[in-house]
Amino acid sequence: MDEPEKKEQNLRMAEIKPSVLLAGNSPRLNDEWQSAPTLWDSIRFSALMHFKVIK
């Protein structure tokens, strides 16, 4: 998220379609949640859905 040339693009993508940024294997580290709260909400939702499926 903090690559200078792509930061603004990634922040916009986090607002528009966070699933694109979250595609791929997990676990993953997101240390930019303050900059993109919508992305954080998507991560929390994904984790909750994963837990409910396993449970």
N, CA, C and O of each residue as an XYZ file, in Angstrom:
220
protein
N       0.811     -1.194      0.000
C       0.000      0.000      0.000
C       0.856      1.261      0.000
O       0.409      2.297     -0.492
N       2.041      1.204      0.523
C       2.809      2.448      0.652
C       3.864      2.637     -0.435
O       4.736      3.495     -0.299
N       3.799      1.848     -1.514
C       4.688      2.088     -2.649
C       4.297      3.435     -3.253
O       3.173      3.589     -3.731
N       5.200      4.409     -3.240
C       4.842      5.780     -3.617
C       4.108      5.921     -4.942
O       3.165      6.706     -5.037
N       4.512      5.186     -5.958
C       3.893      5.329     -7.268
C       2.488      4.731     -7.342
O       1.719      5.061     -8.245
N       2.154      3.859     -6.400
C       0.857      3.188     -6.442
C      -0.017      3.495     -5.231
O      -1.125      2.969     -5.124
N       0.455      4.323     -4.334
C      -0.276      4.551     -3.086
C      -1.683      5.091     -3.331
O      -2.654      4.545     -2.807
N      -1.800      6.152     -4.118
C      -3.113      6.747     -4.362
C      -4.042      5.753     -5.066
O      -5.223      5.653     -4.733
N      -3.503      5.027     -6.031
C      -4.290      4.015     -6.741
C      -4.780      2.944     -5.774
O      -5.945      2.550     -5.827
N      -3.913      2.472     -4.901
C      -4.291      1.437     -3.946
C      -5.320      1.937     -2.939
O      -6.229      1.196     -2.565
N      -5.187      3.182     -2.496
C      -6.174      3.741     -1.576
C      -7.545      3.840     -2.238
O      -8.564      3.553     -1.610
N      -7.568      4.240     -3.489
C      -8.843      4.288     -4.216
C      -9.428      2.896     -4.393
O     -10.633      2.697     -4.239
N      -8.568      1.932     -4.718
C      -9.029      0.562     -4.890
C      -9.575      0.008     -3.576
O     -10.542     -0.753     -3.580
N      -8.967      0.382     -2.463
C      -9.447     -0.064     -1.156
C     -10.859      0.439     -0.896
O     -11.649     -0.244     -0.243
N     -11.181      1.608     -1.391
C     -12.523      2.157     -1.232
C     -13.513      1.529     -2.210
O     -14.653      1.242     -1.844
N     -13.083      1.317     -3.445
C     -13.988      0.869     -4.503
C     -14.219     -0.636     -4.464
O     -15.360     -1.098     -4.478
N     -13.121     -1.401     -4.415
C     -13.233     -2.864     -4.470
C     -12.081     -3.493     -3.687
O     -11.096     -3.930     -4.281
N     -12.199     -3.542     -2.354
C     -11.109     -4.049     -1.525
C     -10.739     -5.502     -1.810
O      -9.613     -5.914     -1.531
N     -11.662     -6.281     -2.357
C     -11.363     -7.689     -2.627
C     -10.201     -7.850     -3.595
O      -9.495     -8.858     -3.550
N      -9.992     -6.877     -4.465
C      -8.863     -6.937     -5.405
C      -7.539     -6.894     -4.634
O      -6.599     -7.618     -4.961
N      -7.477     -6.050     -3.623
C      -6.243     -5.938     -2.837
C      -6.067     -7.111     -1.887
O      -4.953     -7.390     -1.444
N      -7.148     -7.794     -1.573
C      -7.073     -8.916     -0.633
C      -6.967    -10.270     -1.317
O      -6.917    -11.301     -0.646
N      -6.931    -10.279     -2.641
C      -6.831    -11.542     -3.377
C      -5.491    -12.210     -3.080
O      -4.469    -11.541     -2.930
N      -5.514    -13.517     -2.999
C      -4.282    -14.267     -2.773
C      -4.333    -15.047     -1.477
O      -5.353    -15.098     -0.789
N      -3.219    -15.644     -1.172
C      -3.125    -16.480      0.025
C      -3.150    -15.652      1.288
O      -2.779    -14.478      1.286
N      -3.586    -16.266      2.351
C      -3.538    -15.631      3.669
C      -2.767    -16.571      4.581
O      -2.652    -17.753      4.257
N      -2.253    -16.124      5.662
C      -2.442    -14.794      6.247
C      -1.615    -13.736      5.531
O      -0.645    -14.034      4.833
N      -2.025    -12.514      5.726
C      -1.291    -11.372      5.177
C      -1.224    -10.288      6.234
O      -2.026    -10.261      7.168
N      -0.284     -9.418      6.080
C      -0.084     -8.325      7.020
C      -0.619     -7.040      6.415
O      -0.296     -6.700      5.276
N      -1.432     -6.331      7.173
C      -1.934     -5.028      6.731
C      -1.593     -4.011      7.813
O      -2.285     -3.908      8.825
N      -0.536     -3.273      7.590
C      -0.144     -2.268      8.579
C      -0.561     -0.868      8.159
O      -0.113      0.117      8.746
N      -1.413     -0.772      7.150
C      -1.874      0.522      6.644
C      -3.363      0.726      6.910
O      -4.004      1.515      6.218
N      -3.915      0.043      7.881
C      -5.356      0.099      8.082
C      -5.848      1.501      8.436
O      -6.999      1.834      8.156
N      -5.006      2.319      9.039
C      -5.434      3.677      9.364
C      -5.681      4.489      8.086
O      -6.556      5.355      8.056
N      -4.922      4.210      7.055
C      -5.059      4.921      5.786
C      -6.238      4.428      4.966
O      -6.785      5.171      4.151
N      -6.627      3.189      5.174
C      -7.696      2.595      4.368
C      -8.656      1.813      5.266
O      -8.636      0.582      5.267
N      -9.493      2.516      6.028
C     -10.386      1.810      6.956
C     -11.353      0.848      6.274
O     -11.740     -0.152      6.878
N     -11.750      1.119      5.044
C     -12.638      0.197      4.329
C     -11.946     -1.135      4.100
O     -12.577     -2.190      4.168
N     -10.656     -1.088      3.831
C      -9.888     -2.320      3.654
C      -9.875     -3.115      4.952
O     -10.021     -4.337      4.938
N      -9.702     -2.428      6.062
C      -9.707     -3.098      7.366
C     -11.065     -3.756      7.615
O     -11.120     -4.884      8.105
N     -12.153     -3.073      7.287
C     -13.481     -3.654      7.453
C     -13.625     -4.928      6.624
O     -14.222     -5.902      7.081
N     -13.089     -4.923      5.430
C     -13.144     -6.109      4.565
C     -12.328     -7.259      5.141
O     -12.729     -8.420      5.052
N     -11.189     -6.935      5.726
C     -10.354     -7.968      6.349
C     -11.087     -8.586      7.539
O     -11.104     -9.806      7.698
N     -11.684     -7.747      8.364
C     -12.431     -8.256      9.526
C     -13.591     -9.141      9.077
O     -13.800    -10.222      9.628
N     -14.344     -8.683      8.077
C     -15.468     -9.460      7.570
C     -15.004    -10.807      7.028
O     -15.620    -11.837      7.304
N     -13.939    -10.799      6.272
C     -13.391    -12.036      5.710
C     -12.981    -13.003      6.822
O     -13.241    -14.203      6.734
N     -12.352    -12.485      7.847
C     -11.926    -13.331      8.970
C     -13.135    -13.913      9.699
O     -13.131    -15.085     10.077
N     -14.157    -13.101      9.892
C     -15.366    -13.587     10.556
C     -16.049    -14.671      9.733
O     -16.497    -15.676     10.285
N     -16.135    -14.480      8.426
C     -16.752    -15.474      7.557
C     -15.941    -16.768      7.557
O     -16.507    -17.861      7.565
N     -14.621    -16.640      7.550
C     -13.753    -17.809      7.590
C     -13.966    -18.581      8.888
O     -14.050    -19.809      8.875
N     -14.052    -17.873      9.997
C     -14.247    -18.509     11.291
C     -15.594    -19.217     11.346
O     -15.678    -20.334     11.856
N     -16.648    -18.590     10.831
C     -17.971    -19.198     10.852
C     -18.027    -20.456      9.992
O     -18.724    -21.408     10.343
N     -17.310    -20.478      8.879
C     -17.278    -21.631      7.995
C     -16.553    -22.782      8.668
O     -16.985    -23.930      8.568
N     -15.462    -22.491      9.349
C     -14.690    -23.531     10.033
C     -15.442    -24.065     11.242
O     -15.445    -25.269     11.497
N     -16.072    -23.180     11.975
C     -16.769    -23.541     13.211
C     -17.900    -24.450     12.912
O     -18.612    -24.869     13.825
